[in-house]
């Protein structure tokens, strides 16, 4: 049982790191000069953490978990839930 918990936590952390890297690369590749948007970064990190948690729990690679989450609509549901929670907490989304 602890192996699953540890794998899931590692997946969440790895996913959050992947999300942070993706957010930073997205900002760096921007064709226009724009200010860094922490809201966009936060959203990418949250989705990355969820996908990472799925990967860790299932014992999949991050890519396998992302493909599964995309094809089954999990990412869309996570986006909706995340936005609803952030709005309830008073954040602009």
DRENTORKOL-3810 file (N, C-alpha, C; in nm, 4 decimals):
REM DRENTORKOL-3810
@n.u->0.0804; n.v->-0.1187; n.w->0.0000; ca.u->0.0000; ca.v->0.0000; ca.w->0.0000; c.u->0.0855; c.v->0.1262; c.w->0.0000
@n.u->0.1909; n.v->0.1275; n.w->0.0812; ca.u->0.2754; ca.v->0.2460; ca.w->0.0883; c.u->0.3474; c.v->0.2724; c.w->-0.0435
@n.u->0.3720; n.v->0.1658; n.w->-0.1185; ca.u->0.4360; ca.v->0.1833; ca.w->-0.2487; c.u->0.3472; c.v->0.2664; c.w->-0.3409
@n.u->0.2163; n.v->0.2406; n.w->-0.3344; ca.u->0.1223; ca.v->0.3157; ca.w->-0.4178; c.u->0.1180; c.v->0.4615; c.w->-0.3738
@n.u->0.1144; n.v->0.4848; n.w->-0.2435; ca.u->0.1105; ca.v->0.6218; ca.w->-0.1912; c.u->0.2378; c.v->0.6967; c.w->-0.2301
@n.u->0.3506; n.v->0.6335; n.w->-0.2096; ca.u->0.4790; ca.v->0.6968; ca.w->-0.2431; c.u->0.4878; c.v->0.7226; c.w->-0.3930
@n.u->0.4456; n.v->0.6255; n.w->-0.4736; ca.u->0.4461; ca.v->0.6437; ca.w->-0.6187; c.u->0.3562; c.v->0.7579; c.w->-0.6618
@n.u->0.2402; n.v->0.7688; n.w->-0.5977; ca.u->0.1468; ca.v->0.8763; ca.w->-0.6308; c.u->0.2046; c.v->1.0128; c.w->-0.5923
@n.u->0.2622; n.v->1.0226; n.w->-0.4734; ca.u->0.3210; ca.v->1.1492; ca.w->-0.4289; c.u->0.4373; c.v->1.1886; c.w->-0.5199
@n.u->0.5215; n.v->1.0919; n.w->-0.5547; ca.u->0.6316; ca.v->1.1205; ca.w->-0.6474; c.u->0.5774; c.v->1.1673; c.w->-0.7820
@n.u->0.4700; n.v->1.1037; n.w->-0.8273; ca.u->0.4093; ca.v->1.1439; ca.w->-0.9536; c.u->0.3538; c.v->1.2850; c.w->-0.9487
@n.u->0.2897; n.v->1.3193; n.w->-0.8382; ca.u->0.2352; ca.v->1.4545; ca.w->-0.8224; c.u->0.3482; c.v->1.5579; c.w->-0.8260
@n.u->0.4555; n.v->1.5302; n.w->-0.7532; ca.u->0.5688; ca.v->1.6235; ca.w->-0.7521; c.u->0.6333; c.v->1.6345; c.w->-0.8899
@n.u->0.6531; n.v->1.5200; n.w->-0.9555; ca.u->0.7120; ca.v->1.5222; ca.w->-1.0897; c.u->0.6208; c.v->1.5952; c.w->-1.1874
@n.u->0.4904; n.v->1.5731; n.w->-1.1761; ca.u->0.3955; ca.v->1.6413; ca.w->-1.2632; c.u->0.3942; c.v->1.7916; c.w->-1.2408
@n.u->0.4025; n.v->1.8321; n.w->-1.1152; ca.u->0.4068; ca.v->1.9752; ca.w->-1.0844; c.u->0.5333; c.v->2.0387; c.w->-1.1413
@n.u->0.6441; n.v->1.9676; n.w->-1.1321; ca.u->0.7697; ca.v->2.0176; ca.w->-1.1892; c.u->0.7581; c.v->2.0259; c.w->-1.3414
@n.u->0.7008; n.v->1.9228; n.w->-1.4029; ca.u->0.6787; ca.v->1.9262; ca.w->-1.5486; c.u->0.5890; c.v->2.0440; c.w->-1.5861
@n.u->0.4855; n.v->2.0670; n.w->-1.5080; ca.u->0.3962; ca.v->2.1798; ca.w->-1.5332; c.u->0.4686; c.v->2.3129; c.w->-1.5214
@n.u->0.5552; n.v->2.3260; n.w->-1.4220; ca.u->0.6305; ca.v->2.4501; ca.w->-1.4042; c.u->0.7258; c.v->2.4724; c.w->-1.5212
@n.u->0.7920; n.v->2.3663; n.w->-1.5639; ca.u->0.8831; ca.v->2.3769; ca.w->-1.6782; c.u->0.8049; c.v->2.4136; c.w->-1.8041
@n.u->0.6904; n.v->2.3495; n.w->-1.8243; ca.u->0.6068; ca.v->2.3808; ca.w->-1.9408; c.u->0.5616; c.v->2.5264; c.w->-1.9383
@n.u->0.5220; n.v->2.5753; n.w->-1.8219; ca.u->0.4789; ca.v->2.7151; ca.w->-1.8098; c.u->0.5934; c.v->2.8099; c.w->-1.8429
@n.u->0.7112; n.v->2.7817; n.w->-1.7912; ca.u->0.8261; ca.v->2.8685; ca.w->-1.8184; c.u->0.8668; c.v->2.8641; c.w->-1.9650
@n.u->0.8647; n.v->2.7461; n.w->-2.0245; ca.u->0.8978; ca.v->2.7347; ca.w->-2.1669; c.u->0.7931; c.v->2.8047; c.w->-2.2529
@n.u->0.6673; n.v->2.7943; n.w->-2.2139; ca.u->0.5613; ca.v->2.8641; ca.w->-2.2856; c.u->0.5811; c.v->3.0147; c.w->-2.2813
@n.u->0.6227; n.v->3.0646; n.w->-2.1662; ca.u->0.6505; ca.v->3.2075; ca.w->-2.1534; c.u->0.7721; c.v->3.2458; c.w->-2.2377
@n.u->0.8768; n.v->3.1630; n.w->-2.2341; ca.u->1.0006; ca.v->3.1932; ca.w->-2.3065; c.u->0.9804; c.v->3.1924; c.w->-2.4577
@n.u->0.8930; n.v->3.1062; n.w->-2.5076; ca.u->0.8734; ca.v->3.0953; ca.w->-2.6519; c.u->0.7762; c.v->3.1984; c.w->-2.7075
@n.u->0.7145; n.v->3.2745; n.w->-2.6212; ca.u->0.6159; ca.v->3.3728; ca.w->-2.6649; c.u->0.6762; c.v->3.4639; c.w->-2.7710
@n.u->0.6041; n.v->3.4816; n.w->-2.8822; ca.u->0.6550; ca.v->3.5631; ca.w->-2.9925; c.u->0.6475; c.v->3.7123; c.w->-2.9618
@n.u->0.5618; n.v->3.7486; n.w->-2.8687; ca.u->0.5531; ca.v->3.8893; ca.w->-2.8283; c.u->0.6121; c.v->3.9038; c.w->-2.6895
@n.u->0.6527; n.v->4.0230; n.w->-2.6593; ca.u->0.7055; ca.v->4.0484; ca.w->-2.5257; c.u->0.5859; c.v->4.0707; c.w->-2.4334
@n.u->0.5635; n.v->3.9765; n.w->-2.3460; ca.u->0.4534; ca.v->3.9893; ca.w->-2.2509; c.u->0.5051; c.v->3.9584; c.w->-2.1117
@n.u->0.4376; n.v->4.0115; n.w->-2.0142; ca.u->0.4761; ca.v->3.9855; ca.w->-1.8759; c.u->0.4417; c.v->3.8423; c.w->-1.8403
@n.u->0.5206; n.v->3.7871; n.w->-1.7499; ca.u->0.4929; ca.v->3.6528; ca.w->-1.7007; c.u->0.3588; c.v->3.6550; c.w->-1.6289
@n.u->0.2722; n.v->3.5597; n.w->-1.6632; ca.u->0.1389; ca.v->3.5536; ca.w->-1.6036; c.u->0.1331; c.v->3.4381; c.w->-1.5040
@n.u->0.1387; n.v->3.4676; n.w->-1.3736; ca.u->0.1369; ca.v->3.3604; ca.w->-1.2750; c.u->0.0075; c.v->3.2783; c.w->-1.2790
@n.u->-0.1024; n.v->3.3378; n.w->-1.3264; ca.u->-0.2290; ca.v->3.2631; ca.w->-1.3358; c.u->-0.2160; c.v->3.1488; c.w->-1.4350
@n.u->-0.1577; n.v->3.1778; n.w->-1.5508; ca.u->-0.1382; ca.v->3.0730; ca.w->-1.6509; c.u->-0.0429; c.v->2.9662; c.w->-1.5983
@n.u->0.0624; n.v->3.0101; n.w->-1.5320; ca.u->0.1598; ca.v->2.9157; ca.w->-1.4779; c.u->0.0951; c.v->2.8266; c.w->-1.3720
@n.u->0.0168; n.v->2.8878; n.w->-1.2840; ca.u->-0.0504; ca.v->2.8118; ca.w->-1.1770; c.u->-0.1401; c.v->2.7042; c.w->-1.2359
@n.u->-0.2150; n.v->2.7398; n.w->-1.3398; ca.u->-0.3060; ca.v->2.6436; ca.w->-1.4016; c.u->-0.2297; c.v->2.5276; c.w->-1.4641
@n.u->-0.1192; n.v->2.5575; n.w->-1.5310; ca.u->-0.0394; ca.v->2.4525; ca.w->-1.5933; c.u->0.0215; c.v->2.3609; c.w->-1.4876
@n.u->0.0662; n.v->2.4179; n.w->-1.3776; ca.u->0.1258; ca.v->2.3380; ca.w->-1.2698; c.u->0.0211; c.v->2.2470; c.w->-1.2062
@n.u->-0.1004; n.v->2.2968; n.w->-1.1854; ca.u->-0.2069; ca.v->2.2156; ca.w->-1.1250; c.u->-0.2407; c.v->2.0966; c.w->-1.2145
@n.u->-0.2580; n.v->2.1225; n.w->-1.3438; ca.u->-0.2892; ca.v->2.0128; ca.w->-1.4363; c.u->-0.1737; c.v->1.9135; c.w->-1.4408
@n.u->-0.0507; n.v->1.9640; n.w->-1.4421; ca.u->0.0655; ca.v->1.8759; ca.w->-1.4412; c.u->0.0699; c.v->1.7879; c.w->-1.3171
@n.u->0.0359; n.v->1.8452; n.w->-1.2026; ca.u->0.0354; ca.v->1.7680; ca.w->-1.0785; c.u->-0.0711; c.v->1.6585; c.w->-1.0813
@n.u->-0.1885; n.v->1.6902; n.w->-1.1356; ca.u->-0.2959; ca.v->1.5898; ca.w->-1.1440; c.u->-0.2538; c.v->1.4759; c.w->-1.2361
@n.u->-0.2004; n.v->1.5110; n.w->-1.3526; ca.u->-0.1562; ca.v->1.4076; ca.w->-1.4472; c.u->-0.0416; c.v->1.3269; c.w->-1.3865
@n.u->0.0481; n.v->1.3935; n.w->-1.3164; ca.u->0.1572; ca.v->1.3228; ca.w->-1.2487; c.u->0.1065; c.v->1.2276; c.w->-1.1418
@n.u->0.0034; n.v->1.2688; n.w->-1.0692; ca.u->-0.0568; ca.v->1.1810; ca.w->-0.9685; c.u->-0.1174; c.v->1.0573; c.w->-1.0319
@n.u->-0.1833; n.v->1.0758; n.w->-1.1460; ca.u->-0.2393; ca.v->0.9611; ca.w->-1.2193; c.u->-0.1271; c.v->0.8677; c.w->-1.2627
@n.u->-0.0193; n.v->0.9262; n.w->-1.3145; ca.u->0.0943; ca.v->0.8458; ca.w->-1.3597; c.u->0.1541; c.v->0.7655; c.w->-1.2445
@n.u->0.1747; n.v->0.8325; n.w->-1.1312; ca.u->0.2326; ca.v->0.7637; ca.w->-1.0161; c.u->0.1424; c.v->0.6545; c.w->-0.9621
@n.u->0.0128; n.v->0.6805; n.w->-0.9581; ca.u->-0.0822; ca.v->0.5829; ca.w->-0.9059; c.u->-0.0916; c.v->0.4605; c.w->-0.9965
@n.u->-0.0947; n.v->0.4852; n.w->-1.1273; ca.u->-0.1101; ca.v->0.3749; ca.w->-1.2222; c.u->0.0228; c.v->0.3079; c.w->-1.2577
@n.u->0.1346; n.v->0.3715; n.w->-1.2240; ca.u->0.2647; ca.v->0.3171; ca.w->-1.2615; c.u->0.2973; c.v->0.3422; c.w->-1.4085
@n.u->0.2393; n.v->0.4497; n.w->-1.4629; ca.u->0.2601; ca.v->0.4860; ca.w->-1.6029; c.u->0.3659; c.v->0.5948; c.w->-1.6130
@n.u->0.4113; n.v->0.6191; n.w->-1.7369; ca.u->0.4946; ca.v->0.7356; ca.w->-1.7600; c.u->0.4032; c.v->0.8581; c.w->-1.7620
@n.u->0.4631; n.v->0.9748; n.w->-1.7505; ca.u->0.3846; ca.v->1.0981; ca.w->-1.7550; c.u->0.3116; c.v->1.1083; c.w->-1.8885
@n.u->0.3815; n.v->1.0726; n.w->-1.9973; ca.u->0.3208; ca.v->1.0805; ca.w->-2.1304; c.u->0.2000; c.v->0.9877; c.w->-2.1425
@n.u->0.2110; n.v->0.8661; n.w->-2.0912; ca.u->0.0983; ca.v->0.7720; ca.w->-2.0954; c.u->-0.0208; c.v->0.8285; c.w->-2.0181
@n.u->0.0068; n.v->0.8837; n.w->-1.9010; ca.u->-0.1013; ca.v->0.9397; ca.w->-1.8191; c.u->-0.1643; c.v->1.0601; c.w->-1.8877
@n.u->-0.0824; n.v->1.1444; n.w->-1.9508; ca.u->-0.1357; ca.v->1.2619; ca.w->-2.0195; c.u->-0.2239; c.v->1.2206; c.w->-2.1367
@n.u->-0.1776; n.v->1.1223; n.w->-2.2148; ca.u->-0.2581; ca.v->1.0742; ca.w->-2.3281; c.u->-0.3906; c.v->1.0152; c.w->-2.2798
@n.u->-0.3857; n.v->0.9369; n.w->-2.1730; ca.u->-0.5081; ca.v->0.8792; ca.w->-2.1180; c.u->-0.6016; c.v->0.9891; c.w->-2.0681
@n.u->-0.5458; n.v->1.0838; n.w->-1.9924; ca.u->-0.6278; ca.v->1.1916; ca.w->-1.9369; c.u->-0.6872; c.v->1.2788; c.w->-2.0473
@n.u->-0.6126; n.v->1.3000; n.w->-2.1540; ca.u->-0.6637; ca.v->1.3799; ca.w->-2.2663; c.u->-0.7749; c.v->1.3069; c.w->-2.3395
@n.u->-0.7532; n.v->1.1805; n.w->-2.3669; ca.u->-0.8508; ca.v->1.1055; ca.w->-2.4470; c.u->-0.9786; c.v->1.0737; c.w->-2.3711
@n.u->-0.9727; n.v->1.0683; n.w->-2.2408; ca.u->-1.0931; ca.v->1.0376; ca.w->-2.1628; c.u->-1.1635; c.v->1.1628; c.w->-2.1106
@n.u->-1.1061; n.v->1.2791; n.w->-2.1350; ca.u->-1.1684; ca.v->1.4035; ca.w->-2.0905; c.u->-1.1346; c.v->1.4434; c.w->-1.9484
@n.u->-1.0431; n.v->1.3734; n.w->-1.8855; ca.u->-1.0072; ca.v->1.4043; ca.w->-1.7470; c.u->-0.9477; c.v->1.5444; c.w->-1.7363
@n.u->-0.8665; n.v->1.5825; n.w->-1.8336; ca.u->-0.8033; ca.v->1.7150; ca.w->-1.8275; c.u->-0.9081; c.v->1.8251; c.w->-1.8343
@n.u->-1.0087; n.v->1.8086; n.w->-1.9172; ca.u->-1.1159; ca.v->1.9083; ca.w->-1.9268; c.u->-1.1900; c.v->1.9170; c.w->-1.7935
@n.u->-1.2194; n.v->1.8036; n.w->-1.7339; ca.u->-1.2887; ca.v->1.8024; ca.w->-1.6047; c.u->-1.2020; c.v->1.8687; c.w->-1.4974
@n.u->-1.0724; n.v->1.8384; n.w->-1.4967; ca.u->-0.9811; ca.v->1.9012; ca.w->-1.4014; c.u->-0.9810; c.v->2.0522; c.w->-1.4211
@n.u->-0.9788; n.v->2.0976; n.w->-1.5461; ca.u->-0.9829; ca.v->2.2413; ca.w->-1.5748; c.u->-1.1093; c.v->2.3050; c.w->-1.5166
@n.u->-1.2248; n.v->2.2429; n.w->-1.5386; ca.u->-1.3510; ca.v->2.2968; ca.w->-1.4879; c.u->-1.3527; c.v->2.3017; c.w->-1.3352
@n.u->-1.3110; n.v->2.1926; n.w->-1.2731; ca.u->-1.3104; ca.v->2.1873; ca.w->-1.1261; c.u->-1.2120; c.v->2.2888; c.w->-1.0693
@n.u->-1.0930; n.v->2.2946; n.w->-1.1297; ca.u->-0.9901; ca.v->2.3886; ca.w->-1.0847; c.u->-1.0414; c.v->2.5322; c.w->-1.0931
@n.u->-1.1038; n.v->2.5684; n.w->-1.2044; ca.u->-1.1553; ca.v->2.7037; ca.w->-1.2210; c.u->-1.2683; c.v->2.7336; c.w->-1.1230
@n.u->-1.3551; n.v->2.6363; n.w->-1.0986; ca.u->-1.4638; ca.v->2.6563; ca.w->-1.0029; c.u->-1.4087; c.v->2.6802; c.w->-0.8627
@n.u->-1.3092; n.v->2.6022; n.w->-0.8240; ca.u->-1.2496; ca.v->2.6187; ca.w->-0.6910; c.u->-1.1800; c.v->2.7538; c.w->-0.6795
@n.u->-1.1021; n.v->2.7902; n.w->-0.7810; ca.u->-1.0312; ca.v->2.9181; ca.w->-0.7762; c.u->-1.1277; c.v->3.0356; c.w->-0.7713
@n.u->-1.2383; n.v->3.0264; n.w->-0.8443; ca.u->-1.3382; ca.v->3.1345; ca.w->-0.8398; c.u->-1.4005; c.v->3.1443; c.w->-0.7005
@n.u->-1.4291; n.v->3.0273; n.w->-0.6394; ca.u->-1.4863; ca.v->3.0271; ca.w->-0.5044; c.u->-1.3907; c.v->3.0875; c.w->-0.4031
@n.u->-1.2607; n.v->3.0712; n.w->-0.4284; ca.u->-1.1606; ca.v->3.1274; ca.w->-0.3380; c.u->-1.1327; c.v->3.2746; c.w->-0.3660
@n.u->-1.1988; n.v->3.3289; n.w->-0.4687; ca.u->-1.1857; ca.v->3.4711; ca.w->-0.4981; c.u->-1.0775; c.v->3.5071; c.w->-0.5977
@n.u->-1.0185; n.v->3.4072; n.w->-0.6635; ca.u->-0.9167; ca.v->3.4339; ca.w->-0.7644; c.u->-0.9805; c.v->3.4593; c.w->-0.8991
@n.u->-0.9168; n.v->3.5444; n.w->-0.9789; ca.u->-0.9604; ca.v->3.5633; ca.w->-1.1177; c.u->-0.9067; c.v->3.4483; c.w->-1.1998
@n.u->-0.9903; n.v->3.3954; n.w->-1.2878; ca.u->-0.9475; ca.v->3.2833; ca.w->-1.3714; c.u->-0.9541; c.v->3.3228; c.w->-1.5159
END
